[in-house]
């Protein structure tokens, strides 16, 4: 976590999480609608979970960034890459607080993750998935140039219910071809 980069976009700063972020992470991730749309966020999001999650980041195989507003500094979500160095690929994951949906923030942050993954980390492939019932997440993936690669029926279980997931991916070569010059 200490060696993690800080990334900047037009409206966002993507930075490492700090323990001081825990109350806001708990408030945002504690929203049932956020937990419902993600595989790994529990509900209820209990006291201490945010601190434990932030501490766990330094021992993980990925990099998770706090999505913050460049001007106001508000924290409103998380985005990250879970890297597999054996295959030079990573899984992209993200969530934003509901008040920040439909404003282009997820797309802007995800574009920064592709750039970081391909050019800084030297990855060859980045993939992601979303629940079938969350097409907005799929639209983010499409906007950043990812291609739909499959529909996995009843692939995961969330709150006792089997969920279909839609898989997306992008190769570095495709990313390079589609980048504006």
C-alpha positions, -999 to +999 in steps of 0.1 A: +000+000+000+028+024+008+044+019-027+011+023-045+008+050-071-016+079-070-034+084-104-051+116-116-078+120-142-098+151-153-121+150-123-107+123-100-077+113-078-073+076-074-051+071-043-043+044-018-068+040+010-059+053+045-073+041+078-089+075+081-112+066+051-128+038+071-159+057+083-167+068+048-160+033+033-184+019+059-211+044+052-208+040+014-203+002+012-229-003+040-256+007+015-276-024+008-278-014-029-240-014-032-236-047-014-263-062-036-245-053-068-211-066-058-199-101-050-177-095-020-193-067-001-213-080+028-245-066+043-247-054+069-213-038+068-204-039+104-181-018+126-144-027+120-149-042+086-137-012+067-106-009+089-098-046+084-104-044+046-081-013+043-054-031+064-057-062+042-048-043+011-011-043+017-010-081+017-032-086-014-021-094-049-039-064-062-041-027-059-072-010-047-076+028-051-099+052-033-119+070-059-119+107-048-131+139-063-102+160-075-116+194-064-135+185-032-115+155-021-146+135-013-142+097-012-170+080-031-158+046-041-131+020-048-115+006-079-088-019-083-069-045-102-063-080-088-031-090-106-020-124-116+017-121-125+020-157-137-002-147-167+002-109-168-035-103-164-057-087-138-094-086-128-109-051-127-134-044-099-151-013-087-180+002-068-192+037-062-216+052-037-251+054-051-251+093-050-223+091-075-239+068-101-247+080-136-221+108-137-194+090-156-171+086-126-169+048-129-160+050-166-134+077-159-118+057-131-119+024-151-101+041-181-074+052-157-071+016-145-066+003-180-039+028-187-022+020-154-025-018-159-012-019-194+014+008-193+027+009-157+021-028-146+029-042-181-003-064-182-014-082-213-051-086-204-076-071-181-110-087-174-140-080-154-175-093-147-209-081-135-241-096-123-266-100-152-291-079-132-266-050-131-263-039-167-250-005-158-217-020-148-216-037-181-221-004-199-190+009-181-170-021-194-182-015-229-174+023-228-138+015-219-134-009-248-139-042-231-155-070-252-182-092-239-167-127-236-194-148-221-224-154-200-219-177-171-252-191-158-257-195-121-219-190-117-218-174-082-240-172-052-250-140-035-271-140-004-282-176-010-293-170-046-274-182-077-264-153-100-255-153-137-225-132-145-214-115-177-177-116-185-157-089-203-121-085-213-096-064-232-061-072-244-033-046-244-031-048-282-068-040-285-065-012-260-036+003-280-056+001-313-086+018-298-068+046-279-072+081-293-039+096-305 
